[in-house]
Amino acid sequence: MKKIMITGSQNVDMLSRILNELIKHTKADYSIRRLNTSTLELVIENKKDNESFVVVNIDTPLNHYNQASQYKLITLGFNGKASVTLSSIETDLERDRTLIYCIQKEIKNKDTAIEPQEFPIKIKASWGNNVYQILSAVTAVLLVDRSIMGKLYDSNTIEQKTMQPLSRSY
């Protein structure tokens, strides 16, 4: 079983919605549990993979990280120390939003590693405009299935609608 804790969210219901929309593009058998008012845990039922990760926004206080000491830490935020960050946000003439997701530091799994890289993500209007939640959900799903990278920019996978500008509040 693989566990991925995501902590620090002010809107775990929206984070859960984004996770559900992304994870359905994998073949994972999963469940999402609300641990408290700011923390979710994504549990992947896979007997051969017993890893635990915690995805933490380092731009906010780490109130809930102490309970995750047995988890491998993956940080996200808008600074050079974060494992994951946002490289840029692009808007085309039709008001579609594309986020350039950036892995700044290698993320090690049990047998392999996700190398530093950037790739685009089309953002659904239903995901809202909170960049931290989108980064958190994408990071969690990447830990489940790396092949999702190619699907996150596919207009057939991620439908587009007009959106409000993205914010950095968490």
N, C-alpha and C positions, 0 to 999 in steps of 0.2 A: 504494500500500500504506500502511495506517495501522498504526503501532506504538504500543502502550501498555505501558510498563514499570511494574510494581508492585513496589516494593522495601520491605524492612524486615519482611517476614513471617517469623515463627518456624515457621510450618506451611504451606509452599507447596503441599503436597498437598491440604490442606483448601481453601486459597484457589483452587486449580485446580478442585476439585470444585464450589465455589460458582460460579465463572466459567462452567464448562461448563453448569451448570443454568440460569443466567440467560441466557447468550448463545444458547441453543437457541430462545429466544422471539423472536429477531431472524432476519433472513434472510441474515445475514452468513456468508461463507465465511471461516473463521478457523482459526488454529492457536495453541496455547499452548505456549511453550517455557520450560523451566526454565533460567535463566541461571546461577544459583548457589544456594546453600543458602537464601537469603532473597529471591530475586528471580525473578519471572516476567515474560515478555513475551507479550502478546496481539498477534497479527499478523492484520490484516484484509486479505484479498486484494481490493483495489479499486483499479484502475489510475488512477482519476481523483482519488484522495484521498491525497496524500503528506504526512501529518502524523505527528509523533511526540510523545507525551506521557509523562510520568513521574508516577505517583501515589505520594506519599511521606507516611508517617506522621510528622508533625512532633513528636509526643510521645516519639519515640525517637531515638537518635543516627542521623544520616544517613550511615552507613558506605558505602553503595553509590551515592550520588547523583553523585559525581564522574564516573563512567563514563557518565552520562546528560546531559552538558552540552548536547547538541544537541536535547534533548527539552524541550517546554513543561512547566513545573512546575505540578502541582496538588497542594496540600497537604491533608491531612485530620488531624483530631485534635480534642481537647477544649479549644480555646481560641479567642479572638476573631480570631487571625491566620490560622487555617486556612481554606482555600477551601471545604472540606466538613466538616460536623460532624454530630453527633447532637443533635437538639433534645429528644427525650424517648423513653422506652420505655413502652409501654402494655401492660397485661395485662388481659384480660377475665375473666369468671367461669369460662370454660372453660380457662383457663391458656394461651390463645393469646398470642403476642407480636407486637406491632407496633412497629416502629422508625420514628420520624419523622426522615427524612433531610433535612438542611438544607444547601442551597447558599448560603453566606454571601457569596461573591464571584463575580462574573461569570466564567464559563469560556469563553474565546474559542476557537472553531474557526477554520478557514481562512476561511470565508465568513460565519459566523453566531456567535451567542453563546448560552450557556445562562444565563439570567438568575437572580439570587438567588431562591430559592423553597424551600418545604417540601412534602414529600409522604410519605404513609405507605408502609411496606413490611411485608408479612407475612413472618415469618421461619420458614423450614422447620427442623424439628428436626435434619435431616441437616446443616445448616450449622454446627452447634455453637453455642457461646455467645461467640465472640470478635467483638466489635463492630467492631474495626479491619478485620478480614478482610471482614466484610459490607460496610462502607463502601467499602473498596477495590474489591471486585468490582462493586458497584453503580455506582461512579464510572466504572470502566473500560467497563462495558456502556453507560452513558449516552453516553459519547463515541462509541460505535459506532452507537447507535440511540436517539434521545430518546423515541421512542414507547413504549419499555419502561416509562416512568414510570406510564402508565395500567395496565400489566399487573402491576406489583409488589404491588398490593393486592388483585387479583382472586383470590378463593378458588379459582376453577377453574384458575388458572395456578400459584399457589403453594399447595400442600397444607399443612394445619396438623396438628401433632402436639404433645403435651405436651413442654415443654422445661425445662431447667435455667435459672436466672437468667443473664443476660448478664454477661460480664466485660469489663474494659478492658485486659487483658494482651495483648500482641502478640507 
